[in-house]
Amino acid sequence: MDSQRAYGALAQADPVLAELIAQYGTPDPFAFHDGGRTTGSNFAAMVLHILGQQISTKVAFILYDRLVDLLGGTPTASSVAGLGPERVKALGTSRAKAVYLADLAERVRSGSLDIERMDHLTDEEAVEALVAVKGVGQWSAEMFLIHQLRRADILPAGDVGIRKAVAAAYRLDAVPGVDEVRERGARWAPYRTFASALLWSYLSVSTAALSKA
């Protein structure tokens, strides 16, 4: 994927994004900062995405590392299914997430979800396949499409960070709803993943600056 071409197209399509690109550069939208934990496994990556729902990245890494220690290596569908929800819950995660991981493992082990081979699916088909797993919602599926499948045109309009960044960048009076973000983002196609990365980067830098003020 040609990053410069994508950001160049966004700059031409939207003057606000052009300003952000000039100030904050062109972040890599596909970077998955897992510290090498998932070793290129899509299954392991989804395990980490599920563990990380609604908690900090630091805590998610702690839980994931405990799971790896228990299993003796990178999680696989068979190894996670063999543990069962109660042993996963004992690592410190919620019972709900333990059930979600068990469902993910069983679907992958049975072949109903071929999580390592999804490149042939459209974005819509991939999301549909992933959200069929218990506990995997639109946001988790979209993160997977961005970081594991490296899809270029994903806009997680429901992400609070994206919505806050849109509000700040476009000087809105209130944080926009999902539909408004999607409407504004229509002009960013087919590079909405790159626009999302830029907005996240902008929000991160702006938040850090405010915290130091």
Secondary structure, 3 states (H helix, E strand, C coil): CCHHHHHHHHHHHCHHHHHHHHHHCCCCCCCCCCCCCCCCCHHHHHHHHHHCCCCCHHHHHHHHHHHHHHHCCCCCHHHHHHHCHHHHHCCCCCHHHHHHHHHHHHHHHHCCCCCCCCCCCCHHHHHHHHHCCCCCCHHHHHHHHHHCCCCCCCCCCCCHHHHHHHHHHCCCCCCCCHHHHHHHHHHHCCCHHHHHHHHHHHHHHHHHHHHHC
